[in-house]
């Protein structure tokens, strides 16, 4: 009979773990979707359909709050490590590609506040 509380505790832990939501998108996927935009955000190439297609695909893939926060955090880290990126060009991509992104894209975004 002493095993019942332990079994119940394990069952509760499993249920709580199953309810936790994790991001389904990785930073490497984010970078892969947006790689065609690199020349544009550095100001050395025009905006391409490949870039817009990547933005559309990423927006569709980042469905949950966790996915959007992962995307935001990845963009912040990646952009900080690439020279020549022009924040004004980055923030304008969704509008130029006719993609409705549900949060602002800028270097000072607070990714924890994205819904």
C-alpha positions as a Markdown table, in Angstrom:
| # | Residue | x | y | z |
|---|---|---|---|---|
| 1 | Unk | 0.0 | 0.0 | 0.0 |
| 2 | Unk | 2.9 | 2.4 | 0.5 |
| 3 | Unk | 3.6 | 2.4 | -3.2 |
| 4 | Unk | 0.2 | 4.0 | -4.1 |
| 5 | Unk | 1.3 | 7.6 | -3.1 |
| 6 | Unk | 4.5 | 7.2 | -5.1 |
| 7 | Unk | 2.6 | 5.9 | -8.1 |
| 8 | Unk | 0.1 | 8.7 | -7.8 |
| 9 | Unk | 2.9 | 11.3 | -7.6 |
| 10 | Unk | 4.6 | 9.8 | -10.7 |
| 11 | Unk | 1.3 | 9.9 | -12.6 |
| 12 | Unk | 0.8 | 13.6 | -11.6 |
| 13 | Unk | 4.3 | 14.4 | -12.7 |
| 14 | Unk | 3.8 | 12.8 | -16.1 |
| 15 | Unk | 0.5 | 14.7 | -16.6 |
| 16 | Unk | 2.1 | 18.0 | -15.7 |
| 17 | Unk | 5.0 | 17.3 | -18.0 |
| 18 | Unk | 2.7 | 16.4 | -20.8 |
| 19 | Unk | 0.8 | 19.7 | -20.4 |
| 20 | Unk | 3.9 | 21.8 | -20.7 |
| 21 | Unk | 4.1 | 23.3 | -24.2 |
| 22 | Unk | 7.5 | 23.5 | -25.9 |
| 23 | Unk | 8.4 | 25.3 | -29.0 |
| 24 | Unk | 8.2 | 23.1 | -32.1 |
| 25 | Unk | 10.5 | 25.3 | -34.1 |
| 26 | Unk | 14.3 | 25.5 | -33.7 |
| 27 | Unk | 16.7 | 28.4 | -34.2 |
| 28 | Unk | 18.3 | 26.5 | -37.0 |
| 29 | Unk | 14.9 | 26.3 | -38.8 |
| 30 | Unk | 14.4 | 30.0 | -38.3 |
| 31 | Unk | 17.8 | 30.7 | -39.8 |
| 32 | Unk | 17.1 | 28.4 | -42.7 |
| 33 | Unk | 13.8 | 30.1 | -43.5 |
| 34 | Unk | 15.3 | 33.5 | -43.4 |
| 35 | Unk | 18.7 | 32.9 | -45.0 |
| 36 | Unk | 17.5 | 34.2 | -48.4 |
| 37 | Unk | 16.9 | 37.5 | -46.7 |
| 38 | Unk | 20.5 | 38.0 | -45.6 |
| 39 | Unk | 21.8 | 40.1 | -48.6 |
| 40 | Unk | 18.7 | 42.3 | -48.4 |
| 41 | Unk | 19.0 | 43.1 | -44.6 |
| 42 | Unk | 22.7 | 43.9 | -45.2 |
| 43 | Unk | 21.6 | 46.3 | -47.9 |
| 44 | Unk | 23.6 | 44.6 | -50.7 |
| 45 | Unk | 20.8 | 42.8 | -52.6 |
| 46 | Unk | 17.2 | 43.5 | -53.5 |
| 47 | Unk | 14.4 | 41.9 | -51.7 |
| 48 | Unk | 13.7 | 38.5 | -53.4 |
| 49 | Unk | 10.8 | 36.2 | -53.7 |
| 50 | Unk | 12.8 | 33.6 | -51.9 |
| 51 | Unk | 13.1 | 35.9 | -48.9 |
| 52 | Unk | 9.4 | 36.6 | -48.9 |
| 53 | Unk | 8.6 | 32.9 | -49.3 |
| 54 | Unk | 10.9 | 32.1 | -46.3 |
| 55 | Unk | 9.1 | 34.8 | -44.2 |
| 56 | Unk | 5.7 | 33.4 | -45.2 |
| 57 | Unk | 6.8 | 29.8 | -44.3 |
| 58 | Unk | 8.3 | 30.9 | -41.0 |
| 59 | Unk | 5.2 | 32.8 | -40.1 |
| 60 | Unk | 3.1 | 29.7 | -40.8 |
| 61 | Unk | 5.4 | 27.4 | -38.9 |
| 62 | Unk | 5.6 | 29.6 | -35.8 |
| 63 | Unk | 2.0 | 28.9 | -34.6 |
| 64 | Unk | 2.3 | 28.9 | -30.9 |
| 65 | Unk | 3.4 | 31.6 | -28.5 |
| 66 | Unk | 6.5 | 29.5 | -27.7 |
| 67 | Unk | 7.3 | 29.2 | -31.4 |
| 68 | Unk | 7.0 | 33.0 | -31.8 |
| 69 | Unk | 9.2 | 33.6 | -28.8 |
| 70 | Unk | 11.8 | 31.1 | -30.0 |
| 71 | Unk | 11.7 | 32.8 | -33.4 |
| 72 | Unk | 12.2 | 36.3 | -31.8 |
| 73 | Unk | 15.0 | 35.2 | -29.5 |
| 74 | Unk | 16.8 | 33.4 | -32.4 |
| 75 | Unk | 16.5 | 36.5 | -34.6 |
| 76 | Unk | 17.9 | 38.7 | -31.9 |
| 77 | Unk | 20.9 | 36.4 | -31.3 |
| 78 | Unk | 21.6 | 35.8 | -34.9 |
| 79 | Unk | 21.3 | 39.5 | -36.0 |
| 80 | Unk | 23.7 | 40.5 | -33.2 |
| 81 | Unk | 26.3 | 38.2 | -34.6 |
| 82 | Unk | 26.1 | 39.3 | -38.3 |
| 83 | Unk | 27.8 | 42.5 | -39.4 |
| 84 | Unk | 26.1 | 45.0 | -41.6 |
| 85 | Unk | 22.5 | 44.1 | -40.7 |
| 86 | Unk | 20.2 | 47.2 | -41.0 |
| 87 | Unk | 17.4 | 47.0 | -38.5 |
| 88 | Unk | 15.1 | 49.2 | -40.6 |
| 89 | Unk | 15.3 | 46.8 | -43.5 |
| 90 | Unk | 14.5 | 43.8 | -41.2 |
| 91 | Unk | 11.4 | 45.5 | -39.8 |
| 92 | Unk | 10.1 | 46.3 | -43.2 |
| 93 | Unk | 10.2 | 42.9 | -44.7 |
| 94 | Unk | 6.8 | 41.6 | -43.6 |
| 95 | Unk | 5.0 | 44.6 | -45.1 |
| 96 | Unk | 7.0 | 44.4 | -48.3 |
| 97 | Unk | 6.2 | 40.7 | -48.5 |
| 98 | Unk | 2.5 | 41.2 | -47.6 |
| 99 | Unk | 2.9 | 38.9 | -44.6 |
| 100 | Unk | 1.0 | 39.8 | -41.4 |
| 101 | Unk | 3.4 | 39.1 | -38.6 |
| 102 | Unk | 1.5 | 39.4 | -35.2 |
| 103 | Unk | 4.3 | 41.2 | -33.4 |
| 104 | Unk | 6.8 | 44.0 | -34.2 |
| 105 | Unk | 10.1 | 43.1 | -35.6 |
| 106 | Unk | 12.9 | 45.3 | -34.3 |
| 107 | Unk | 16.2 | 45.0 | -32.4 |
| 108 | Unk | 14.7 | 46.2 | -29.1 |
| 109 | Unk | 11.7 | 43.8 | -29.1 |
| 110 | Unk | 11.0 | 42.1 | -25.8 |
| 111 | Unk | 10.6 | 38.5 | -26.9 |
| 112 | Unk | 9.0 | 37.5 | -23.6 |
| 113 | Unk | 6.1 | 39.7 | -24.3 |
| 114 | Unk | 5.1 | 38.1 | -27.6 |
| 115 | Unk | 1.9 | 36.3 | -27.5 |
